[in-house]
Amino acid sequence: MAKIVCFGPGPRFKGGISNYNTSLAKTLDKDPDNEVHIVSWTNQYPSIIPREFVDKSSRSDFLEGTNIQVKYITNYNNPLSWTATAKYIKSLNPDKVIFQWAISIQGLPMGKIAKWLKKYSDAEIIFDLHFVIQKEGSTVDETFTKMGIKHADTYIAHAYKTVDELKTLYPGRDFEVNETGERSNSKTTVIKLFHPVYDLYQPDPDFDVDAFKKSLGLKEHVFLYFGFIRKYKGLHNAIHAFKKVTGQRDDVSFLICGEEFWATLDTSKLSTKIKRGIFGVAQKLLLKNKESEQDYRPLSLVDELGLGDSAVVKNEFIPNEDVHKYFQAADCSILYYLTATPSGVESLTYNFELPILATRVGHFPETIEDGFNGYLAEPEDIDSMAEQMIRFLDHPLPGENVRESAKEMSWDNYVKAILHD
């Protein structure tokens, strides 16, 4: 029997990394010979960050029917809990510990936990890298990243761009890169995989798409933006591009689903004001780009550009049980990102067999074949983005193409590589 610990946010948290960690654990749990544990944060970030991270909307339980055991123990703000986490994981006597690495600020606690386990346990320490170079970019990112991931026996990367970044981060380290999961005896193994296609959310064959579209006032053709509203995701550019499309077509809607990332707390509360103030100062001191994302409000463009009858906005966290409705109502997904690492929204889109309209940034040219499973626009080029939207309307892409391009990107294939000895 293999004992495996998946360290990362448990299912009570919002966001793609929580979904990812849960999906990984569920796939590992399919094999009755595996004993699977999720060891989770209780608080993932410094307390000064002005945001609500816990999912208080969803009613469904992703772990129902599994044998997965969950332990919420790690508090970013309590170093004593870091040692307690490491000791708890060791007590499970795991064969593998898989850390979800998704933000550099977690480098201090995760590095300490991994270092302790490396010294006092026999488990293989695996870091699943969602990035190496932080999107936002601060003066301490590289330091925290080096600190956080250096004790890994094995790395997983979702794109060759990430592999290259890892090699740049540790220029004196010898890496053996493969796509099978075979471990090197003399070098640090990097398994180049992919972001698996989410299967937590499934289409409902009985769902009345037409009635749902009518209830929202959606027109015949629907472009979808789904997920947290962050500046690097480029929603402001997508809205401007959509405005150009409406100048040529009157049968289109832009369905925008997701909460503004920095607008989840009551700003009238003194505690929120204090957090926003302290966090704003920290951003100005540490971020390379001094502009604060706390004030990023692209949804105001909907009214400013007169798109009230063409854009439908759901500025809220979408509960798990409702996710399928918005993807089933859409014709394609819009990912006009400024920068990109393998995306949970991309993976989710593939699960619903929707084509993707994305920018030529990050890994997108690796996973999106222009004219087959999506269309690619030039970054920061509004005209190019609008052209790809019109191109999609004139030449829609079949779901069969999406299914074909994603057929190897399953969680089963992913786990097979992780468990390869």
Beta strands, then each sheet from edge to edge (+ up, - down):
strand 1: 2-7
strand 2: 34-43
strand 3: 69-75
strand 4: 96-101
strand 5: 124-129
strand 6: 154-157
strand 7: 175-178
strand 8: 188-192
strand 9: 221-226
strand 10: 252-257
strand 11: 311-314
strand 12: 332-335
strand 13: 356-359
strand 14: 374-377
sheet 1: 3+ 2+ 1+ 4+ 5+ 6+ 8+ 7+
sheet 2: 11+ 10+ 9+ 12+ 13+ 14+
end
